[in-house]
């Protein structure tokens, strides 16, 4: 009949030493294992004679539950702390490093590993907390910062409410005027047109006026396109090539203006003989 180690441990009395040894030798286990079992049996019997008992296995439970001293009261939660002793907070609070966050707050972990509570309704942003409605922006260097509440991030800055984030011709980014339109290196106010010049530049039109090549004409002016490039002239004038003729004068061959006593003859202004 085979024996288990549990059977052997139950018979450590010195009076059963010989019987147990005989039973081990008669069992079908290998000889080396039988000798080891008998040696263990003898050792256990000798130790028992001197009142020495096997030590009970220690509790290896490594539960992560935190213990506060003194114990937390009813309605409280025990927070572990960071490098400090555990502490008690209200169950409505959230443990956050060495502090606790209330309703509407978020426990943030900064880029430096420090834990802290956000502002009420705010957002975590690197090592700080943004206020309610404030966006968390990231600069070109990767650093986080809080933007203007109600605004938007614009690379290394933050635009206010209603301000557009513009990109200039060279790639630089900047905030435009509130309610305006991005236009080259500037931004046009609300209702103002952004003009595209013949030289590739962009500029804001005069309020109420019109775009005219590389210029912006005032409301009292017109855009002349009779010459090599558009230009502005007063509304009462006559466009004449690259110039404009004042009211009462006549354009001759798109090169000059004829007076009231002149006529355009053969492409030139000449005194009238009639």
Secondary structure, DSSP 4 states (H G I P E B T S, - for coil): ----HHHHHT---GGGHHHHHHHHHHSSS-HHHHHHHHHHHHHHHHHHHTT--PPPPPP---------SSPPPTTEEEE--SSS--EEEETTSEEETTEEE-TT--EEE-TTS-EEEPPTT-EEETTEEEPTTPPEEE-TTS-EEE--TT-EEETTEEE-TTEEEEE-TTS-EEEEEET-EEETTEEEPTTPPEEE-TTS-EEEPPTT-EEETTEEE-TTEEEE-SSSS-EEEETTSEEETTEEEPTT-EEETTTEEE-TTEEEETTEEEE---
